[in-house]
């Protein structure tokens, strides 16, 4: 039995003081407010562990190295990087990237994987101290009705049956869940979407959706419907589905995705000039760091509000509690976490209240002002995450790819 005493904690009922959290075998067994200090002291405001619902770990190596051009030019740079990856250098890069996530308070990462070095990713997450949902992506086409480009061929299994055979051989372990994905309607023909739904079989099911206007235009031309409508036609929009980006949706599309999880990645959507999506009109929200140009999931949450202010001309579109719900949404990744209450995995993140960014802030509004640099203690499944020389590890991993 382990105990953590929280100076303040963000509970389902609100912020409480002097909260004693007891856990056994990584699971919270008891939560008591107004308790006397005992066990491991966590000073500041303690939130449930953060969930990063959408990551491409290898793209961390592009940070500060792909500044110009539009989305499609950036994609060519990304393809060149992907061609250099092997299990060893990918492990080194992913381990350092996941460790950077841990320092930012992320306790579970959903890796949307089309590189398919799954053993390297498993080991990287385990060694960095974070939980992993490996979301294996089916990638079959270079565009709607187009063959794979030479640079894309390494992402593909050739056909959906071969992809499923490989995915069915992936086994879960204590630190890893297995999810599945269609990369996008660009990369998976419509006739194969139902097979991917079948392969999910209740597991997390993800897809990039309407990230670029060009995707919508191509889908309308080929199928006569939007990408969201195409997914609906093929039974893709179920309770275990997460659509990623959802930036360019019609009013009808918004209604179609209203009952699924939507993962927004505001930093990437801004960095790649994708646009501002209709976040306030969507239902269940989660957050991702996507290309990892910035790893600060608190900044992603704050961008939900700030983007909405820019789009609407109004402030106060998302309450702080709604941002915390998005920050801690582990549901789309298949883990029983995200709340400080009995039965949940014991994932805890402490935000300091005495930094130059947070001093004087109302604790209830801390999620609106704190950043990754304000994270101190991080607990994953009852264990404190070991930190190490993250900057040095990242520099070495990236240098090996140059």
Beta strands, then each sheet from edge to edge (+ up, - down):
strand 1: 2-11
strand 2: 14-24
strand 3: 27-32
strand 4: 40-48
strand 5: 50-55
strand 6: 106-113
strand 7: 131-138
strand 8: 176-182
strand 9: 205-209
strand 10: 241-245
strand 11: 261-264
strand 12: 284-287
strand 13: 348-351
strand 14: 375-380
strand 15: 383-384
sheet 1: 3+ 2- 1+ 4+ 13- 14+ 15-
sheet 2: 5+ 6+ 7+ 8+ 9+ 10+ 11+ 12+
end
